[in-house]
Amino acid sequence: MGTTGFPDDSDIDIPIDDRDEGERLAHALADRIHMVAVEDSELAQRLVDQLFVGLDRATDGTFREHLDGAARGLADRALAVSSRG
């Protein structure tokens, strides 16, 4: 409890809007993928590849347009592999 007599809520992570919630969830997902990568980098890469493919399908093939740099290159590779079978 703080000095005002009210509980200290400084550690409560409440999103202000939907964008904040989306960013919080994205960071949580990235943290989990990082934890997997520490233990098994190949598994983490397969998971990221599957995520790229799933997001591309969900966006009717436009997901890569939202990426640039290294992320676009990784998505292109994952999508090329998935299209081959």
ZAVEX-943267 format. One line per 8 residues: number of its first residue (from 1); their letters; for each residue y, z, x of N, C-alpha, C. Coordinates in steps of 0.2 Angstrom, whole numbers. Atoms other than C-alpha are relative to their C-alpha. Layout:
% ZAVEX-943267
NUM	A	Y,Z,X,Y,Z,X,Y,Z,X | ...
% end
This chain:
% ZAVEX-943267
1	MGTTGFPD	-6,0,4,0,0,0,6,0,4 | -6,0,-4,17,-4,6,5,6,-1 | -5,-6,1,32,8,7,3,0,-7 | -3,0,6,38,2,-10,-4,3,-6 | 4,-3,5,23,9,-19,-4,-6,-3 | 4,5,3,16,-8,-23,-5,-2,5 | 5,2,-5,0,-15,-15,3,-6,4 | -2,5,-4,3,-26,0,-4,-6,-1
9	DSDIDIPI	3,6,2,-1,-44,-5,1,-5,5 | -2,5,-5,4,-53,11,-6,-4,2 | 6,4,-2,-14,-58,14,-3,-4,-5 | 3,4,6,-17,-66,-3,3,-7,1 | -1,7,-1,-18,-85,-1,0,-3,-7 | 0,3,6,-12,-91,-18,4,-7,0 | -4,7,-1,-7,-110,-19,6,0,-5 | -6,1,4,10,-114,-25,0,-5,-5
17	DDRDEGER	1,5,4,5,-130,-32,-6,-4,2 | 6,3,-1,-9,-142,-33,-1,-3,7 | 0,2,-7,-4,-150,-16,-2,5,5 | 2,-6,-4,-5,-133,-8,-8,1,0 | 7,-2,1,-22,-130,-15,-4,-6,3 | 3,5,-3,-28,-147,-9,0,0,8 | 0,-1,-7,-22,-144,8,-4,6,3 | 4,-6,-2,-30,-127,9,-8,-2,0
25	LAHALADR	7,3,1,-47,-135,3,-1,-4,6 | 1,4,-5,-45,-148,16,-1,3,7 | 1,-4,-6,-42,-136,30,-7,4,0 | 6,-3,0,-57,-126,24,-6,-4,2 | 5,5,-2,-68,-141,25,0,-2,7 | -1,2,-7,-61,-146,42,-3,6,4 | 2,-6,-4,-65,-128,48,-8,0,0 | 7,0,1,-83,-129,41,-3,-6,5
33	IHMVAVED	3,5,-5,-86,-146,50,1,1,7 | -1,-2,-7,-79,-139,66,-6,5,2 | 6,-5,-2,-92,-125,65,-6,-4,1 | 6,3,-1,-106,-137,62,0,-4,7 | -1,4,-6,-99,-148,77,-2,4,6 | 1,-5,-5,-100,-133,88,-8,1,1 | 8,-1,0,-119,-131,84,-3,-7,1 | 4,6,0,-124,-149,82,5,-6,-1
41	SELAQRLV	-5,5,1,-111,-163,85,-3,-6,-3 | 3,6,4,-123,-177,79,0,1,-7 | 0,-2,8,-125,-168,62,7,-1,-2 | -7,0,2,-106,-166,61,2,-7,-1 | -3,7,0,-103,-184,65,-4,-4,-6 | 3,3,6,-116,-189,51,3,2,-6 | -4,-3,6,-107,-178,39,6,-3,-1 | -7,3,0,-90,-185,43,-1,-8,-2
49	DQLFVGLD	2,7,2,-98,-203,41,-1,0,-7 | 2,0,7,-105,-199,24,6,2,-4 | -6,-2,4,-88,-191,19,4,-6,-1 | -4,6,0,-79,-207,24,-3,-5,-5 | 4,5,5,-92,-218,14,1,2,-7 | -1,-2,7,-91,-207,-1,7,0,-2 | -7,0,2,-72,-206,-1,2,-7,-1 | -2,7,1,-71,-225,1,-3,-3,-7
57	RATDGTFR	3,2,7,-83,-227,-14,5,3,-6 | -4,-3,5,-72,-215,-24,6,-3,-1 | -7,3,0,-56,-224,-20,-1,-8,-1 | 1,8,1,-64,-242,-24,2,-4,6 | 0,4,-6,-64,-247,-6,7,0,3 | -7,0,-3,-46,-242,-2,1,6,5 | -1,-7,-3,-49,-225,7,3,-2,7 | -2,1,-7,-47,-233,25,8,-2,0
65	EHLDGAAR	-7,2,0,-29,-239,20,4,6,1 | -3,-6,-1,-24,-221,20,0,3,7 | 1,-3,-7,-29,-218,38,3,-4,5 | -3,4,-6,-22,-223,55,-3,3,6 | 3,-2,-7,-27,-222,73,-7,1,0 | 7,-1,-1,-43,-214,78,-4,1,-7 | 3,-1,6,-47,-209,60,-2,-6,-3 | 1,7,3,-46,-227,54,-6,-3,4
73	GLADRALA	5,3,-4,-57,-232,68,-7,3,-1 | 6,-4,2,-70,-219,64,-3,-2,-7 | 2,2,6,-70,-224,46,-2,-7,0 | 2,6,0,-71,-242,50,-8,-1,3 | 7,0,-2,-87,-239,60,-5,3,-5 | 5,-3,5,-95,-228,47,-1,-4,-6 | 0,4,6,-91,-240,33,-4,-7,2 | 4,6,-2,-98,-255,44,-8,2,0
81	VSSRG	7,-2,0,-114,-245,47,-3,1,-7 | 3,-1,6,-116,-240,29,-1,-7,-4 | 1,6,4,-114,-258,23,-6,-4,3 | 6,4,-3,-128,-264,35,-6,4,-3 | 6,-3,2,-140,-252,26,-1,7,1
% end
